[in-house]
Amino acid sequence: MSGFDYRDDRLFVEDVALADIVGAVGSPCYVYSRQVLTDAYRAFAEALGAQRSLVCYAVKANGNLALLATLADLGAGFDIVSQGELERVLAAGGDPARVVFSGVGKTEAEMRRALEVGIRCFNVESAAELARLDSVAGALGVRAPVSLRVNPDVDAGTHPYIATGLKENKFGIPLAEAAACYGQAARYTHLSFVGIDCHIGSQLTELRPFADALDRVLPEAARLRRAGLPLTHIDVGGGLGVRYRDERPPTIAAYVALVRDRLAAHGLQDLELVLEPGRALVAAAGVLATRVEYIKETQAKRFAIVDAGMNDLIRPALYGAWQNLTAARRRPGPAREYDVVGPVCESADTFGRGRMLAIEPGAVLVIGAAGSYGFAMSSQYNARPRPAEVLVDGARFHVVRRRETYEDLMRGERVVREARRS
Ligand SMILES: *Cc1c(COP(=O)(O)O)cnc(C)c1O
């Protein structure tokens, strides 16, 4: 089930008409389907079969507590990149023993908190970070579990902003230097080297770069093991792409089959396999609903001006990303060509160009596959309160984050007037 289907002329999210949600909650709003999210998680679990494994959802794709709780209940772990994400996971009832901590810039305070709650592993990205983690763990009198994130230097074939596995990217330790780092393991009295990981980029639509990365990283893992390093897991990162337009990304099943095949080929199938999918779990589970405020025709163009802006969903503006746009209510009558734009004072504030739509002012438009890197990357630019988020569960829907108020916009600020001189 896609979770977002037309019944007659109206778009439904599971068993709720999208127009009813917008009528109750207002516009713009993000709407998520619990069923679609659950189905995506189960697709990973089924494909993993008997393989010892842990699916660590990459929280940065969408950190809404209701989604995190849904995944926690399904048995998911979490991949975090900040203490804020850790606090979200804990607040949602996630198990800290199933959390892996990625990112190149972990602070001492973040390390301390993660050690105190007992996360599963730190994905360490530099020798300097190893030294810092060793001393923070030492001060707490504990041992920190460590995996080294290696950089396999492969081209993910994705947008340069979200490619992370090339040697010129800031991520990971060059593969050639990894053995030397592990070789120093004994020097770090408060670290346990338990894993190896990589993550080469996001929105990958082919298996090839994944296979290339695995075929570089796994032989290294096998060598380390033969040299006596007691590895317990391999973390292959995230990055599996989704379909926004006409991409044909591998299915979850095909992707997991490839990973299992490469593990077996390198004799590592007895290790625990950790995956860190973000987009592949949540993208298709969400849409952004937005109302058409004006239709504006100039000599050059016809614009549909909507009430969502690039502050609410930045992917089209930031990456030139294409996302599907449809009317929540199909109406008879000819479609006409529109540039769909928001109210923000930037020409980049465009959701789509030359889209064929049959709409009038007041119509609700639906921006597809907005469950990942949508709300998570939103801002209050132009002093716009962030939209509400809604979770649909069968025939019911729940506001899982209320729309921000104008008070929220100014929270924590104060006015300081120049001192008067007499
Ligand atoms: C962003 C990120 C992910 C998730 O990427 P997706 O493309 O959303 O699957 C996983 N691991 C790390 C280290 C990341 O930075």
The ligand as an SDF file (V2000), in Angstrom:
LIG
                    3D

 15 15  0  0  0  0  0  0  0  0999 V2000
   22.9110   11.0680    6.8270 C   0  0  0  0  0  0  0  0  0  0  0  0
   23.5270    9.8200    7.3220 C   0  0  0  0  0  0  0  0  0  0  0  0
   22.8240    8.6170    7.2260 C   0  0  0  0  0  0  0  0  0  0  0  0
   21.4620    8.4880    6.5680 C   0  0  0  0  0  0  0  0  0  0  0  0
   21.5150    8.8100    5.2200 O   0  0  0  0  0  0  0  0  0  0  0  0
   20.2330    8.4990    4.2890 P   0  0  0  0  0  0  0  0  0  0  0  0
   20.6840    8.9050    2.9440 O   0  0  0  0  0  0  0  0  0  0  0  0
   19.1300    9.3570    4.7980 O   0  0  0  0  0  0  0  0  0  0  0  0
   19.9390    7.0590    4.4120 O   0  0  0  0  0  0  0  0  0  0  0  0
   23.4210    7.4840    7.7510 C   0  0  0  0  0  0  0  0  0  0  0  0
   24.6410    7.5250    8.3300 N   0  0  0  0  0  0  0  0  0  0  0  0
   25.3350    8.6720    8.4460 C   0  0  0  0  0  0  0  0  0  0  0  0
   26.6790    8.6440    9.0880 C   0  0  0  0  0  0  0  0  0  0  0  0
   24.8250    9.8520    7.9390 C   0  0  0  0  0  0  0  0  0  0  0  0
   25.5220   10.9810    8.0280 O   0  0  0  0  0  0  0  0  0  0  0  0
  1  2  1  0
  2  3  1  0
  2 14  2  0
  3  4  1  0
  3 10  2  0
  4  5  1  0
  5  6  1  0
  6  7  2  0
  6  8  1  0
  6  9  1  0
 10 11  1  0
 11 12  2  0
 12 13  1  0
 12 14  1  0
 14 15  1  0
M  END
$$$$
